[in-house]
Amino acid sequence: MNRKIMLSIRTRLQSVYLIAFCFIMLTYACKKSEQHSVDPTKDKEKPGPGTVAVQVPSSINSELLRIEFNYEGETNRLMEISQSDGKLTKFFYRPDGLPLKQEHYKDKKLQQEINYLIDKAGQIYKIYLFDSKSAPIGYYAISYDDEKRISALKKHGPNNLLQEEETISYDHLGNAVSISIVNTSKTTKMTGIYDDKLSIYRNIPYVQLLLFNQDQARISFSKSNPLGIDYSSPGSTGSIYTYEYNSDNYPTSFKRKQGTITETTKLTYKAIKPK
């Protein structure tokens, strides 16, 4: 009798254990299924490193002038600037990537050559100018601040006499907020205020050195875009800028108002993925 009772109890316990084991395995399987269904989605939502593209200007178009920028392959190394008025600038580099020289053309004829000199510390400290026949016509001496930004440009003539001196001061964001230009006849002082977006030229390496004598030089000295430029000199008229931006906060167009004249400029960009 006792043996029959023990067998009955054992049979019932085995059933209970079997049901419990099945329940545990089912719960474990559900948890694994949830992990497989949720985790991949979370991984897809997280952008991988090095996937965010930066942008460099491809074209700048105003009512009177079209400017196009050409780069080395899919990199941000600037190789040429061509203009609709027949001007062309070619840029050349050293093996280590530092600027070597520029060649300026007008209607396919060489007009000027610019050479960069490097000091013992590997920093460009002078820029020499030559005419179309390779005759020296002057040079610029360059000084830098602690952040390795151009803080002064001294322009000398072919006789080594100082013709013009430009000094630049920056805010904590890297924007040129004060520029003073002194030459033999007058002193011109400019102050600027800026937006909080990304400037047109910020992703071009050595842009301050490449565009130091271009019309865009004042803009290239800053990390953001100017909203206003004021002059303290009598007879000089300041400028006011308004912008439209793309989804990445780069300007796609801007209006520049100077006195009663307003000029509209449109921009396009080339996307470069960092390596």
C-alpha positions, 0 to 999 in steps of 0.5 A, a space after each residue: 500500500 505504501 509502495 503504491 502511494 510513493 509511486 503515485 506521488 513520484 508520478 505527480 512530482 515528475 509531472 510537476 517538474 516537467 511542467 515547471 521545466 517547460 515553463 522555464 524554457 519557454 520564458 527563456 526562449 521568449 527573453 532571447 526572442 525579445 533580445 534578438 528583435 530589439 537589439 538590432 533595431 537599437 544598433 541601427 539607430 546608433 550612427 557608426 563612427 566616421 559616417 558624418 560628412 563635412 561640406 566644402 564649397 563647390 560653387 558661389 554664384 552672384 549676379 555678376 560672377 560665378 566661382 567654382 572650386 575644384 578639389 583633389 579627388 574625393 578629398 577637401 584639398 583645394 586645387 583650383 578656383 575658376 571664375 566666369 571673368 576668366 580668372 583661374 587660380 591653381 594651388 600646389 602642395 608639398 609632400 607633407 600637405 603644406 601649400 607650396 605655391 599658387 599660379 594666377 591666370 587671366 584668360 589662360 595667361 599666367 599673371 602672377 606666381 606665389 611661393 610659400 616659405 617654411 621656417 625650421 618649425 615647419 610653419 609658413 612664415 613668408 609668402 613671395 610674389 612674382 610677376 608673369 616673368 618671374 620677377 619678384 614684386 614683394 612678399 608678405 611676412 606672417 605672424 600667428 597667435 597661440 591657436 596657429 591662426 594668422 594674427 598679422 600680415 605685413 606686405 612689403 614691396 620689391 624694395 623690402 619697404 613695408 607697404 601695408 600691415 594687417 592685424 587680426 583679433 579673434 573671439 573664443 570661437 575663432 571668428 575675426 572680430 577685429 581687423 586693422 589695416 594700416 598703409 602709407 596713407 590711412 588706417 582702416 579698422 573693421 569689426 564683425 559679428 557672426 552667426 552660430 552656424 558653419 562657415 563656407 570655408 571652414 573645412 578647407 585645409 590651410 584656407 587662411 594661407 590659400 585665400 589670403 589675397 582673395 576677395 573672400 579673405 575676410 570671410 575665410 579668417 572665421 569659423 562662422 558667417 558674418 552678420 555684419 561688418 562695420 568700419 570705423 574709418 570715415 567714408 567707409 560703408 559697412 555691410 549686413 548679411 542675411 542667410 539661408 542654410 541647409 540641413 547641416 547648417 551651411 549657408 546656401 544663399 546670402 544677401 549682402 546689403 551695403 548702403 542702398 545696394 543689395 547683392 544676392 549670392 547662392 552656394 553649392 557644396 561637395 560632401 566629403 566623408 572623413 577617413 
